[in-house]
């Protein structure tokens, strides 16, 4: 039997996925800077703590409700044009939010923005499958973490600066973000490409409900998703309410709080590449998740309990180290045995949906806890413990089977 030549992968794959990841994390940057804008929005529209929590979670409701049906439907579309269409929709939603004269329209704009983000996720899975071998997926996800850290961290630094330069005009700040996203849409339209992966030429495409059954029947997919939920509950809560806590409890400015949060995001992003390499070469993914889960809980608690600026920067640094777990969990769908392209698209969308479940619940739970306790500090203290889900995921995921799959 003549041995088959190895499948070749063009170097252009890094351009395609680099631009795609940049566009995706830019959307997340807009979502995650809400906490910086929230005091100005609340003063303008006279929002209660519960309304603030609803606003913080609204962009994720559509993800939770529509992730599976949308991924099933959009996985049949060309990923290049699916990405361009969803970026265009997201840009329009930002301008809708900047115009909204009342809370309900602002809420609707956030909801539609979230739907545009989740509708885009199948494109990432399909493009990754087209352009990258399985063994490189964890490194690609590590690169995604780097982009997330730099872009979202940069957004947390720049949002209060832009807000100051516009005399506290949150509407103008959102319009500037809208123009930024429009430019990225053009960039993707010019540079984005698709290709046919030789490994999938003879694969029979799954149809109908078989796509959902094939994707959602895997135990590890659910465990990895639940691991994300707890961690992102605390993440969403802190991004939405931590700037307010620092301002009201410790008289720390929004600009300084943005820098503190940005440090953690940047460290987590850059550290994700190192964690991806260490996890893939050492085979100790379980231990990484357990240790990073403990570190996340401890650093979250410390950030709530102190107003010392030097200590907050140190704690934010270690919180960022804890967030370097992301490439480990997000790689799980790409190594589930026997997944075909459309099933992979649904499985990946499910994983991202579970991050939205947590990010949505975080602000919502914090807002209600604040009203129940009449104490924002206590609310964030309680929320800090939800990251225990990382420890549980690290104890139950079967990473050994995934490594055998990669090596086969």
N, C-alpha and C positions, 0 to 999 in steps of 0.2 A: 504494500500500500504506500503510495507516494505521500509524504508528509505535506500538509498544507502550509503555504507561506503565511507568516504572521500578518494580521490586519494592520495596515498603515494608517496613521492618524496625522493629518496636516498640522503644521505649527500654527496655522491661522486659527486653530481651535481656541487658543488663548485670547485672541482678539475678539472673537465672537462671544465667548462666555465672559470675558472681561467687561465688555460693553454692556452685556445683559445684566450682569451682577451689579454694575455701577448704576444702571437704571433702576433696578429693583431696590437697592439699599437707599437710593435717593428718595423713593416713595416712603420707605420706612423712616427716613430722616424727618420728613414732613410730619408723619404720624407721631413720632416720638418727641417732637419739640412742643407739643401741645401744653405741657406743664409750664413752659416758659411764657407762653401767651395767655394761659388761663387766668391769671389775676386781671389782666387788661380786659379779656373777654367777659369775665364775671362782673367787673365794674360797669362795663358798657351795657350788658344785657340783664344785669341784676340777677345772677344765677345763684341758686341755693347749692349747698354741698352735694345734695343728691343729683341735681341737674349737672353739676360739674362732673360727677362720677359717670352719669349717663353719657355725657359728651366724650369723656375719655374712653369709654367702652364701645361707642356707637360704630366706629370704623371696623370693628371686629364682628358685629352681629351678622352681617352678610356672609362673612367668611364661615361662621359656624353653621348657618342655615343652608348655605348654597355651595359650600366647598365641594361636596361629593357630586351633586348633579351638574355643577358647572364644569368640574374636571372631566366628568364623563362626556359632556357635550363638546367642550372645547378641545379635548385631546384628539379630535378628528380634524382640527384645523391646522394649517401650516403655522409652525411656531413663530416664524418671523413676523407674519402679519397679525397673528394673535397678540404678540407683544406690542406692535405699533398701535393697534386699536385700543388696547387696554391703557397704554400710556396716554393716548389722546383723551380717553375718557377721564383718567385721573387728573389731567391738566384742567379739563373743564370743571371738574368737581371742586378744584381749589378756587377757581374764580367764582363759582357759586357760593362757596363758604365766605369768601371775602365780601360778597355783596349782601349776604343774608341779614335782613333787618330784624328778624325775630329768632328766638331759640330753636323753634321747630324746623326752620329752613336750614339753620346751621347744622342741626342734628342730621337732617336728610343728606346734606352735602358730605358729612363725615361718613355716613352709612354707605353712600354710593362710591366714595373714594375707596373704602375697604373692599367693596365688591369688585372694583376694577383690579385691585391688587391680587385677590385670590383667583380671579379668572385668568390671571397671567401665569400662575404657578405651573400648569401642565407644560407650558413652553420651556421652562427651565429643565424639567425632567426629560423631555423629548430631545432638546438640544444637547444636554449632557450625554444622553445615550448615543446620539448621532456622532458626537465629536470626541468622546473620551472613553478609554478602556476602563474597566471596572476598578483596576488597581489604583487609578489616579483620582477616583471620585473623592476620596477623603482629602486629598490635597486641594482639589478644586473647592471643596467646601471650606477648607482652611483659608483659601484665598477670599472666599465670600465673607468669612469672618473679618479678615483684614479690611476689606472694603467697608463692611458694616461699621467697624470701629472708627475708621478714618472719616467716613462721610457722616455718619450719625453723630459721632463725637464732634466733628467740625460744625455740624448743624447746631448742636447744643451750645457751642461757643459763640457762633455767629448770630443765632436767633436773638439773644438779648441785645447784641450790638446793633442789629438791624432795627429792633424795636426802639432802641434809644435814638438812633439816627432818624427814625420816622416819628419822633415825639410820642412814642407809646401807641402808635397806630397799628393794631394787630391786623387790620384789614389790608393795609398796604404791605405788611410783612408777608401775608399769604399771597398777595398778587406777585410779589418778587419770587416767592417759591414757585408759583405757577409758571412764570416766564422761564425759570431755571429748568423745570420739568419739560416744558415745550422744546427747549434746546436739546435736551437729552433724547427726546422722541425723534427729532431730526437726525441726530447722531446715529441712533440705532437703525433707522430706515436706510441710511447710507452704508453702514458697516455690517449690519446683521446678515447672516447667510445660513443656509441649511445644506445638509449633505445626506447621502444614503450610507448607513453603516452596513458593511458587508456581512456582519454577524446577524443582521436582522432580515437579510434578503429572503430567506426561506422560512421565516417564522410566520405561522398562520395568525392573522390578526383576529383578536377576540372581538366579539360583537355583543351588543345588548347588555343584559344583566350579567352575563359571564364576565364582563370587564370588572364590575363591582365585586362579584364573588371572588374572582382571582386575586384582586388587590387586597380585600379586607379580611381574608381568611387567615392571615398570618398573625400568630400570637405576638411576635416581637414587634410588629408594627404598632399594636395597641400599647404595649409596655413602653416603647420609645415615646409614643405620643403623650401618654400620661406623665412620663418623666418631664416632658416639656411644660405641661400644664402648671405644675406647682412652681417651677422656676419663673415662668412668665407671669404668673399672678403677682409675685413680688416685684418683678421688673416693671409691669404696667402700672402698679400702684405707686412705685417710687417716681417714675417719670411724670405721672400726673400730679402727685400731691407733695412730693419732697421739696420742690422749690417753695411752695406755700408754707410748709412746716418751717423751713429754714428762715424764711422772711418773718413769719409771725412769732416763732418761738425764740429765735436766736438773733434776729435782726441782721441776717446775712443776705446780701443783695442777690437779685436774680442772676446778675452777670457772674458773680462768684460761684453761686450754686451751679450754674450752667457749666462752669469750668470744672467743678468737682465731679459732676456727673459725666462730663465729657472724658475726663481722665480714665474713669472706669470702663467706659465704652471703647475707648481707643486701646487700652491695655488688653481688654478682652478680645478685641479684633485681631491685634497683632499676635497676642499669645495663642490665639486659636490655631495659627499655622504651626507653631511649635508643638502644641498639644496633638494636633493631627498627625504630625510626624512621629512623635513619641508613642502615641497610642498604636499606630499602625505597625511600628517596628518592634515594640516591646510585648505586644499582646496582653497588656494590662488595662484594657478599657474599663473593666468593672471597677478596678481600684481608683482610676482617675475620676470616674463619676462619683464614687463615694466620698473621696477626699474633697473634691471641688464642691459637692453639695454641702458638706460641713463648713467649708470656708465661706460659702455664699450666705448661709444662715448667720454665722458669726459676724461677718462684715456688715450685713444689713442691720443687725441689732446695734452694732457700734455706731453706725451712721445716724441712727435714730436718737441715740442716748447722749451724744456729745455735740457741743457747739464750738469746739476747738477747731479752727480752720486747718492748722497743720495736721491734726489727727484725722480730720475728714478726708484730706487728700491721701493720707496713708491708707485709710480704710477703703476709700474708693479704688485705690490701686489694687488692693487684694480682692475687692469685689470684682474687678475686671479680670483678674487671674481666674477667679471662679467661673466667670462667663466663657472662658476658653473651652468649656465642655461642648459647645454648640456643634462643631464639626463631627464629633463622635455620634451624637444622636441623629443628626440630620442625614447622616450617611446610611442609616439602617435600611430605608426603603430600596436603595440601590443594590443591596446584596441579599435581598430576600430571594430564595430559590424559585426559579421557573417563571418569573414575571416577564410578560411580554410588554412591548412599548406602551400601549394604552393603559395597561394595568399599572405599570410603573408611574405613569402620569397621575393616576388616581391615588396611588399609595403616597406619592410625594405630596399631593394636594392635601391628603388626609393629615400628614405630619404637620404641614404648615397650618392647617385648620386648628390642630390641637395647640399650637403656639398662640393662635388667636383666641382660643377658649380661655387660656390663662390671662393673656393681655387684656381681654375684655372683662373678665371677672375681677382683676386686680383693682382698677379704679372704682368699679361698681361696689365691690365689697368694702373698700376703704371709705367711700362716701357714706354708705349706710352705717358702718361701724363708727365713723366720726359722729354721726348724728345720735347713735345709740349711747356712746360713751361721753359725748361732748368733749372729745379729746383726740385730736388728730395724731399726736405722738403715740398714744396707746393703740390706735387703729393700725398704724404702720408697724408698731412693735409686734402685734399679733400676726399681721400679714407676713412678716419676715420668716416665719417658721414653715411656710408652704413649700419652700425649696427642699424639704425633706424628700420630695418626689424623686430628686436626682439620686439620692442614696438608695431608694427602693428600686429604681430602674437599674442602677449599677449592680444590684444584688440579684436581679432576675433575668436580664438580657443574656442571650446565648451567643456571645461574640466568637467563641471557638468555631461554631458552625459557619458563621459569616466568613471567617478567615479561610476555611476549607473551600467555601464557594469561590472566593477571590482567586485562590491558587489553582482551582480546577480549570 
